[in-house]
């Protein structure tokens, strides 16, 4: 039993060296983790900015779509009025042609 304890006992100088090395290794590992966490944070920040930009683009596209529908409706109304006027003019001309044909016969 005494040999087991004598093997496991470490003098204070060696203990201080081991703890110093363990601290250095732990700090090194923490710095690696921090580096990767910073890169993940930067990536998330960039993606968030991109998402905000895409949201703005989608809103502007939807607004353009609504404005286009209104313009399209107004254009159709204007075209329909013009077609109605032309239809009336054609009807009048058809009646005049019919009257002239009846006079010729």
Secondary structure, 3 states (H helix, E strand, C coil): CHHHHHHHCCCHHHHHHHHHHHHHHHHHHHHHHHHHHHHHHHHHHHHHHHHHHHHHHHHHHHHHHHHHHHHHHHHHHHHHHHHHHHHHHHHHHHHHHHHHHHHHC
